[in-house]
Amino acid sequence: MPFKGWIMLILSASLVTGCASESDKKKDTHENHQQHESNKAKTENQPEKQTYTDSSQASDDTNLTEINKEVEDQDGVITLKKYAKVNKQLQSDSIALTIDEVKVLHYAPSVDLIDFFHGYTKQDEFPYVRVNVKIANKGKESVHFNPVANIKTDQGETVTWKEDFYLEELNGEIKPGEEKMGSLGFILNKTNIENLKTITITSSEVVDDQEKSISDPITLTVDL
């Protein structure tokens, strides 16, 4: 074959190879894009798992469920004394209130937190109750609600919402379809927690925008 013929054959082969390579590249890019969009859709369709968060005022007890086990961190030392996995939903008008967990803990806060807690107790170490709750407004109007207006121990001590030191702003207005999730913490100054058997949790009334009561408080007694 003449030299010119060989050149034409080589150029033709290169052109075919180049076209095939470009075609494969476009195919790979298209498939990668489809895979990315598919993964993105799966991620977006998966609901975010909700968890109760660590308080900035207390040691992290979120994974503490075994009695007399303790956790120590930069905020101090905390020991679980009583635990109830309640997971009970109660209804008051449009409000669905779930009492999820109740923990009674003994807490020795770090030195830098003691002054904060002296606004709630004279003790440098103390027991407290943590109540984990979920709230949902299933109605069509905004209402006002407090998930824990007070707690009362079986030894007669009552602590009100004003003494909650978790400060997660769960009280107040809740809009139609809105959900809230969080914790409240109440220091016990007059209760012997070793002998504690029950705690009674009482919510507020459900109140409309005109401050008119539209339902009675919810009450639940939790065995410990």
Solvent accessible surface area in square Angstrom, and as a share of the most:
residue,aa,sasa,rsa
1,M,144,0.64
2,P,101,0.63
3,F,154,0.64
4,K,154,0.65
5,G,24,0.23
6,W,125,0.44
7,I,71,0.36
8,M,113,0.50
9,L,95,0.47
10,I,108,0.55
11,L,108,0.54
12,S,58,0.37
13,A,57,0.44
14,S,66,0.43
15,L,125,0.62
16,V,104,0.60
17,T,90,0.52
18,G,40,0.38
19,C,80,0.48
20,A,52,0.40
21,S,67,0.43
22,E,86,0.39
23,S,66,0.43
24,D,83,0.43
25,K,131,0.55
26,K,132,0.56
27,K,124,0.52
28,D,76,0.40
29,T,84,0.49
30,H,104,0.47
31,E,82,0.37
32,N,101,0.52
33,H,104,0.47
34,Q,100,0.44
35,Q,104,0.46
36,H,110,0.49
37,E,76,0.34
38,S,47,0.30
39,N,69,0.36
40,K,98,0.41
41,A,45,0.35
42,K,125,0.53
43,T,93,0.54
44,E,119,0.53
45,N,122,0.62
46,Q,126,0.56
47,P,124,0.78
48,E,159,0.71
49,K,173,0.73
50,Q,114,0.51
51,T,88,0.51
52,Y,32,0.12
53,T,87,0.50
54,D,65,0.34
55,S,8,0.05
56,S,87,0.56
57,Q,28,0.13
58,A,0,0.00
59,S,1,0.01
60,D,51,0.27
61,D,0,0.00
62,T,48,0.28
63,N,145,0.74
64,L,13,0.07
65,T,72,0.42
66,E,103,0.46
67,I,82,0.41
68,N,98,0.50
69,K,102,0.43
70,E,106,0.48
71,V,44,0.25
72,E,128,0.57
73,D,45,0.23
74,Q,144,0.64
75,D,21,0.11
76,G,9,0.08
77,V,45,0.26
78,I,0,0.00
79,T,24,0.14
80,L,0,0.00
81,K,40,0.17
82,K,35,0.15
83,Y,54,0.21
84,A,13,0.10
85,K,119,0.50
86,V,37,0.21
87,N,103,0.53
88,K,93,0.39
89,Q,112,0.50
90,L,36,0.18
91,Q,102,0.45
92,S,8,0.05
93,D,79,0.41
94,S,18,0.11
95,I,0,0.00
96,A,3,0.02
97,L,2,0.01
98,T,15,0.08
99,I,2,0.01
100,D,9,0.05
101,E,24,0.11
102,V,0,0.00
103,K,4,0.02
104,V,0,0.00
105,L,0,0.00
106,H,61,0.27
107,Y,0,0.00
108,A,25,0.20
109,P,13,0.08
110,S,25,0.16
111,V,131,0.75
112,D,116,0.60
113,L,23,0.12
114,I,36,0.18
115,D,117,0.61
116,F,69,0.29
117,F,1,0.00
118,H,88,0.39
119,G,68,0.66
120,Y,50,0.19
121,T,8,0.04
122,K,187,0.79
123,Q,104,0.46
124,D,76,0.40
125,E,94,0.42
126,F,3,0.01
127,P,23,0.15
128,Y,0,0.00
129,V,0,0.00
130,R,3,0.01
131,V,0,0.00
132,N,3,0.01
133,V,0,0.00
134,K,77,0.33
135,I,5,0.02
136,A,15,0.12
137,N,2,0.01
138,K,128,0.54
139,G,23,0.22
140,K,187,0.79
141,E,126,0.57
142,S,21,0.13
143,V,5,0.03
144,H,68,0.31
145,F,7,0.03
146,N,14,0.07
147,P,0,0.00
148,V,0,0.00
149,A,19,0.15
150,N,42,0.21
151,I,0,0.00
152,K,102,0.43
153,T,4,0.02
154,D,70,0.36
155,Q,76,0.34
156,G,49,0.47
157,E,17,0.08
158,T,72,0.42
159,V,12,0.07
160,T,57,0.33
161,W,112,0.39
162,K,143,0.61
163,E,69,0.31
164,D,16,0.08
165,F,0,0.00
166,Y,8,0.03
167,L,104,0.52
168,E,57,0.26
169,E,152,0.68
170,L,13,0.07
171,N,54,0.28
172,G,29,0.28
173,E,77,0.35
174,I,3,0.02
175,K,116,0.49
176,P,61,0.39
177,G,60,0.58
178,E,59,0.27
179,E,121,0.54
180,K,37,0.16
181,M,47,0.21
182,G,4,0.04
183,S,1,0.01
184,L,3,0.01
185,G,0,0.00
186,F,0,0.00
187,I,7,0.03
188,L,3,0.01
189,N,81,0.42
190,K,168,0.71
191,T,13,0.08
192,N,78,0.40
193,I,16,0.08
194,E,108,0.49
195,N,90,0.46
196,L,0,0.00
197,K,124,0.53
198,T,35,0.21
199,I,0,0.00
200,T,36,0.21
201,I,4,0.02
202,T,29,0.17
203,S,2,0.01
204,S,28,0.18
205,E,70,0.32
206,V,0,0.00
207,V,35,0.20
208,D,30,0.15
209,D,83,0.43
210,Q,146,0.65
211,E,152,0.68
212,K,135,0.57
213,S,53,0.34
214,I,66,0.34
215,S,22,0.14
216,D,111,0.58
217,P,61,0.39
218,I,16,0.08
219,T,82,0.48
220,L,24,0.12
221,T,74,0.43
222,V,6,0.03
223,D,107,0.56
224,L,48,0.24
